[in-house]
Amino acid sequence: MARIEEFDREQVLKNAMNVFWEKGYNGASMQELVDATGLNRSSIYNSFGSKLELYQDTLSYYQKETGGQFQRALVRAKNPLHAIRLLFEGFLPEIIRDEKGKGCFSMNCKAEMGNQDKNIKKWLLDSQDNTLSIFQDLIRDGQEQGIVNKNQDCKTYAYFIFNAFQGFRMTGILVKDKQVLQTIIDNTIDVIK
């Protein structure tokens, strides 16, 4: 009979995610994960399978958390162009508060692990496709409403916005000047208006 987990799985994932976020996958030791989660090694292995599987679970946890920011922006938006702006601006406070320069957890994963494991690569590609789909739908709707120009098709602009979004998140690792970051957002939006 399988043992029932006697811990708060979400809290364990959050604590493990913070270790991976600060140290990277390769830099995080099992002892650091044990210390952060309060679980012993055998509990981690029994509950999550391996260090890599725990890492994958923390990526999914992060995606769920950031997906909420995307959803809030989409709900609050007056129109598709405004939604794109809100998606960028929704991460602005987090970037400015990030005094340690941890950056975006999934982008850190892409840089460190994107070509190291086929399951991680698949997760990254699925996540990327999901974000591109959101941007593509917003741009298509904006073009239909006449508030996004038609100089490029919606797929091309989706890649542009996606690339700008990633660059914005990477720039925010070192740049904490709100005015500079806001100008990046404004210039990105100006290209598609």
C-alpha positions in Angstrom: 0.0 0.0 0.0 1.4 3.4 -1.0 2.1 5.9 1.7 0.1 9.0 1.9 2.0 12.3 1.6 2.0 14.1 4.9 3.3 17.4 3.8 2.0 20.5 2.0 3.0 19.7 -1.6 2.5 23.2 -2.8 4.8 24.6 -0.1 7.4 22.0 -0.8 7.4 22.9 -4.5 7.6 26.6 -3.7 10.6 26.0 -1.4 12.3 23.7 -3.9 11.6 26.2 -6.7 13.3 29.0 -4.7 16.5 26.8 -4.3 16.5 26.0 -8.0 15.8 29.6 -8.9 18.7 30.9 -6.8 21.2 28.1 -7.6 20.1 26.7 -10.9 19.4 23.0 -11.5 23.0 22.0 -11.5 24.0 24.2 -8.6 21.3 23.0 -6.3 22.4 20.2 -4.1 20.1 17.5 -2.7 21.1 18.7 0.8 19.9 22.2 0.0 16.7 20.8 -1.3 16.3 18.7 1.9 17.0 21.8 4.1 14.6 24.0 2.1 11.7 21.5 1.9 12.0 19.9 5.3 11.7 16.5 3.7 14.4 13.9 3.9 16.0 12.5 0.8 13.9 9.4 0.7 10.7 11.4 1.0 11.8 13.6 -1.9 12.6 10.6 -4.0 9.5 8.7 -3.0 7.2 11.7 -3.6 8.9 13.3 -6.7 11.0 10.5 -8.2 14.3 12.3 -8.7 15.9 15.7 -8.5 15.1 16.2 -12.2 11.4 15.3 -11.7 11.2 17.6 -8.7 12.7 20.4 -10.9 10.1 19.7 -13.6 7.4 19.9 -11.0 8.7 23.3 -9.8 8.6 24.5 -13.4 4.9 23.5 -13.6 4.3 25.2 -10.3 6.0 28.4 -11.6 4.0 28.3 -14.8 0.7 28.0 -12.8 1.7 31.0 -10.8 2.8 33.2 -13.7 -0.2 32.0 -15.7 -2.3 33.8 -13.2 -0.6 37.1 -14.1 -1.4 36.5 -17.7 -5.0 35.8 -16.9 -5.4 38.9 -14.8 -4.0 41.0 -17.6 -6.3 39.5 -20.2 -9.3 40.0 -17.9 -8.5 43.7 -17.1 -7.6 44.7 -20.7 -9.8 47.1 -22.6 -8.6 45.8 -26.0 -5.9 43.4 -27.4 -3.2 46.1 -27.5 -3.9 47.1 -23.9 -3.7 43.4 -23.0 -0.2 43.2 -24.4 0.8 46.3 -22.5 -0.7 44.9 -19.3 1.2 41.6 -19.8 4.5 43.4 -19.8 3.6 45.9 -17.1 2.3 43.1 -14.9 5.8 41.8 -14.4 7.3 45.3 -13.9 6.9 45.3 -10.0 8.4 41.8 -9.8 11.4 42.9 -11.8 12.0 46.0 -9.8 11.6 44.0 -6.5 14.0 41.3 -7.6 17.1 42.7 -5.8 19.0 39.5 -6.1 18.7 39.5 -9.9 17.1 36.0 -10.1 15.2 36.8 -13.3 12.5 34.6 -14.7 12.6 31.0 -13.5 11.5 29.5 -16.8 14.0 31.7 -18.8 16.8 30.6 -16.4 15.7 27.1 -17.1 15.9 27.7 -20.9 19.4 29.0 -20.6 20.7 26.2 -18.3 18.7 23.2 -19.3 17.0 23.8 -22.6 19.4 21.5 -24.4 20.2 19.1 -21.5 17.0 17.0 -21.2 14.4 16.1 -23.8 11.5 16.4 -21.2 12.6 19.8 -20.1 13.0 20.9 -23.7 9.5 19.7 -24.5 8.1 21.6 -21.5 9.9 24.7 -22.6 8.6 24.4 -26.2 5.0 23.7 -25.0 5.2 26.8 -22.7 6.6 28.9 -25.5 3.9 27.7 -27.9 1.2 28.6 -25.4 2.6 32.1 -24.9 3.0 32.6 -28.7 -0.6 31.5 -29.2 -1.8 34.1 -26.7 0.2 36.8 -28.4 -0.9 35.7 -31.9 -4.6 35.8 -30.9 -4.2 39.2 -29.4 -2.5 40.6 -32.4 -5.0 39.0 -34.8 -7.8 40.5 -32.8 -6.0 43.9 -32.7 -5.5 43.9 -36.4 -9.2 43.1 -37.0 -10.1 46.0 -34.7 -7.7 48.3 -36.5 -5.6 49.1 -33.4 -2.6 46.9 -34.5 -1.0 47.6 -37.8 -0.9 45.0 -40.6 2.7 45.6 -41.6 3.4 42.0 -40.5 1.1 39.0 -40.1 0.0 38.1 -36.6 2.4 35.1 -36.3 5.4 37.3 -37.2 4.3 39.9 -34.7 3.7 37.2 -32.1 7.3 36.2 -32.3 8.4 39.8 -32.1 6.4 40.4 -29.0 7.5 37.1 -27.5 11.1 37.9 -28.2 10.7 41.4 -26.7 9.0 40.0 -23.6 11.9 37.6 -23.1 14.4 40.5 -23.6 12.4 42.6 -21.2 12.7 39.9 -18.5 16.4 39.4 -19.2 17.1 43.2 -19.1 15.3 43.4 -15.8 17.9 41.1 -14.2 20.4 44.0 -14.1 18.2 47.1 -14.9 15.9 48.2 -12.1 15.2 51.7 -13.4 11.4 51.7 -13.8 11.5 54.5 -16.4 14.0 52.6 -18.6 11.8 49.4 -18.3 8.6 51.4 -19.1 10.3 52.9 -22.2 11.1 49.3 -23.4 7.4 48.4 -23.1 6.3 51.6 -24.8 8.7 51.2 -27.7 7.6 47.5 -28.1 4.0 48.6 -28.3 4.8 51.4 -30.7 6.2 49.0 -33.3 2.8 47.2 -33.6 0.5 50.2 -33.3 
